[in-house]
Amino acid sequence: MPVWQALYEELGSEGFVPITIALDRAEDARPFIEASKATHPSLIDEAHRTAELYHIVNVPTIIWIDESGRICRPHDSQYATDTFTAFHKKLSGPYLDMIRDWVRTGAGAMSAEEIRAHQPIPDEASQLARVERAVAWHLLQDGRAEAAEPHFERAVELAPKDWTIARGSMPLRGGNPFGPEFFALAEKGKFDYALEALTPTHAPEDPEASPGSG
Amino acid sequence: MEYTILDDGRTIPVSADAVTTPEPGRLLIEAEALEASLGWELKPEGLCRGDVCVPVRDRAALVEGARIDLGAFAEVLGRPVVIDSQERVAALGTAASSQAASMASLDAPDFELPDLAGRLHTLSEHRGKKALLIAYASW
């Protein structure tokens, strides 16, 4: 978050805006947003509306949108810092440089065919899972946690690899997304990186090498 | 207690008088209330909204007197549906094919979301800029 705010301060005057979207309850997102002293649009999506509209299945997910409102680089699992690089093997620096290049020269935008080839594909189960999640969230918000539970359960059954549903609902269901319930699923292979195979940007692990693209 | 229909990001209250639930998981809604809440009307040519009409193959499954079966309605439109009659809530989602077509168009769908202060923001207000959507979470 502080990195996106810094990038906004650096490139905002060049026609760039980062829109950060927390797929979280406001109370869970608040510390992140307040710590970054965000002046860029820093939004809360409790109902997972953007996950529905863009078929977002994991976080972080980054999508580039050009001046005319068209997607020019699809769902990418990239990081603003190197805090978890040991785990995901990605360096943030080359990716942030790619963004700077894009803002200044337009480089890094992908062709329509390339974008479509890298988009995650929705299917009937994943779409039904989102509806179950919507019902669960509605009931939970209305104070009906017990009635929400079977809907959360079905949502996870339908889309076990969708982190926005399977892992994202853990705190809502009184679970711990960093606790044994997460690692139990991870061990069963249900929590592989849903997006990893599709991620278009493979930034090099060697910081001396040039940023990868496509 | 009224019913709630969740449709495409909207939360729509429906009067209890307009709904019957003959059995668990089944929900019948008055045709007029369906039109008022979801915008679809049953006509001789099928289910219609604006200029669009979707043919109905099995009218008997869809219509019961003046009421329409919400599950059959969703099936006609090819949309995923969840009905929790006990909790008086139903939700309609987006068909996988529509979602795939929307994504393949590469048009970035607009949305409206609040910030921490409750102020609403849209994507479209940033038209003319290069925008980065960054979905993240505490989990």
Contacts between the chains, C-beta under 8 A, distances in Angstrom:
chain1	res1	chain2	res2	distance
A	1	B	136	7.5
A	4	B	132	7.6
A	4	B	134	6.0
A	15	B	128	7.3
A	15	B	129	4.8
A	15	B	130	6.0
A	16	B	129	6.4
A	16	B	130	5.1
A	16	B	131	7.9
A	16	B	132	7.5
A	17	B	126	5.1
A	17	B	129	4.9
A	17	B	130	7.4
A	17	B	131	5.1
A	17	B	132	7.4
A	18	B	131	7.6
A	18	B	132	4.5
A	18	B	134	5.9
A	19	B	121	7.6
A	19	B	123	7.0
A	19	B	126	7.1
A	19	B	131	5.8
A	19	B	132	6.7
A	19	B	133	5.5
A	19	B	134	6.8
A	20	B	134	4.7
A	20	B	136	6.4
A	21	B	113	6.8
A	21	B	133	6.5
A	21	B	134	6.6
A	21	B	135	4.9
A	21	B	136	7.3
A	22	B	136	6.2
A	22	B	137	6.2
A	22	B	138	7.5
A	23	B	135	5.7
A	23	B	136	7.4
A	23	B	137	4.6
A	24	B	137	5.0
A	24	B	138	5.2
A	24	B	139	7.3
A	26	B	116	6.4
A	28	B	137	7.8
A	28	B	138	4.3
A	28	B	139	7.9
A	29	B	116	7.5
A	29	B	137	7.9
A	29	B	138	6.5
A	30	B	116	6.1
A	31	B	138	8.0
A	32	B	136	7.6
A	32	B	138	6.8
A	33	B	115	7.9
A	33	B	116	5.5
A	34	B	116	7.6
A	41	B	115	6.8
A	41	B	121	4.8
A	41	B	126	7.6
A	42	B	115	5.8
A	42	B	116	7.2
A	43	B	113	4.1
A	43	B	114	6.7
A	43	B	115	5.7
A	43	B	121	5.8
A	44	B	113	6.4
A	44	B	114	5.8
A	44	B	115	6.9
A	44	B	116	6.7
A	45	B	113	5.4
A	45	B	135	7.8
A	47	B	9	7.1
A	49	B	9	5.2
A	49	B	111	5.6
A	49	B	113	6.8
A	50	B	111	5.7
A	50	B	113	7.3
A	50	B	133	7.2
A	50	B	135	6.4
A	51	B	135	7.2
A	52	B	9	7.3
A	52	B	93	7.6
A	52	B	94	7.0
A	53	B	102	7.9
A	53	B	109	4.2
A	53	B	111	6.0
A	54	B	103	7.6
A	54	B	108	7.9
A	54	B	109	6.8
A	54	B	133	7.2
A	54	B	135	7.9
A	55	B	99	6.2
A	55	B	103	6.2
A	56	B	135	5.0
A	59	B	135	5.4
A	59	B	136	5.1
A	59	B	137	4.6
A	59	B	139	7.8
A	60	B	134	6.4
A	60	B	135	6.4
A	60	B	136	4.9
A	61	B	133	7.8
A	61	B	134	7.8
A	61	B	135	4.5
A	62	B	132	6.2
A	62	B	133	6.8
A	62	B	134	5.3
A	62	B	135	7.6
A	63	B	108	7.5
A	63	B	132	7.5
A	63	B	133	4.4
A	64	B	130	7.3
A	64	B	131	7.8
A	64	B	132	6.1
A	65	B	108	4.5
A	65	B	123	7.3
A	65	B	130	7.3
A	65	B	131	4.4
A	65	B	132	7.5
A	65	B	133	6.4
A	66	B	130	6.2
A	67	B	127	7.2
A	67	B	128	5.4
A	67	B	129	6.4
A	67	B	130	6.3
A	68	B	127	7.4
A	69	B	107	6.6
A	69	B	108	5.3
A	69	B	110	8.0
A	69	B	123	7.5
A	69	B	124	6.9
A	69	B	127	5.5
A	70	B	106	5.1
A	70	B	107	6.2
A	70	B	108	6.5
A	71	B	106	4.7
A	71	B	107	7.5
A	71	B	108	5.2
A	72	B	106	7.9
A	80	B	134	8.0
A	99	B	132	6.8
A	102	B	130	6.6
A	103	B	130	5.5
A	112	B	106	6.0
A	115	B	106	6.1
A	116	B	103	7.9
A	116	B	104	5.6
A	116	B	106	7.8
A	119	B	103	5.4
A	119	B	104	7.6
A	121	B	100	6.5
A	122	B	96	4.9
A	122	B	99	4.3
A	122	B	100	5.8
A	122	B	103	7.5
A	123	B	96	5.2
A	124	B	80	6.8
A	124	B	96	5.0
A	126	B	96	7.3
A	127	B	80	4.9
A	127	B	93	5.3
A	127	B	94	6.0
A	127	B	95	6.7
A	127	B	96	4.9
A	127	B	99	6.2
A	128	B	80	4.2
A	128	B	82	7.4
A	128	B	93	6.7
A	130	B	80	7.9
A	130	B	93	5.6
A	130	B	94	7.9
A	131	B	6	7.9
A	131	B	80	5.0
A	131	B	81	6.8
A	131	B	82	4.7
A	131	B	91	4.9
A	131	B	92	7.1
A	131	B	93	3.7
A	132	B	82	5.5
A	134	B	6	5.3
A	134	B	82	7.8
A	134	B	91	5.0
A	134	B	93	7.3
A	135	B	6	6.8
A	135	B	82	5.0
A	135	B	84	6.2
A	135	B	89	5.8
A	135	B	91	4.9
A	138	B	4	6.8
A	138	B	6	5.9
A	138	B	11	7.1
A	138	B	89	6.0
A	138	B	91	7.4
A	139	B	84	7.8
A	139	B	87	6.0
A	139	B	89	6.7
A	144	B	87	6.5
A	147	B	84	7.2
A	147	B	86	7.5
A	147	B	87	4.8
A	151	B	82	7.1
A	151	B	84	7.2
A	164	B	135	8.0
A	164	B	137	7.6
A	167	B	139	5.4
A	168	B	137	6.0
A	168	B	139	5.5
A	170	B	139	6.3
A	171	B	138	7.4
A	171	B	139	5.9
A	177	B	138	7.9
A	177	B	139	3.6
A	178	B	139	7.8
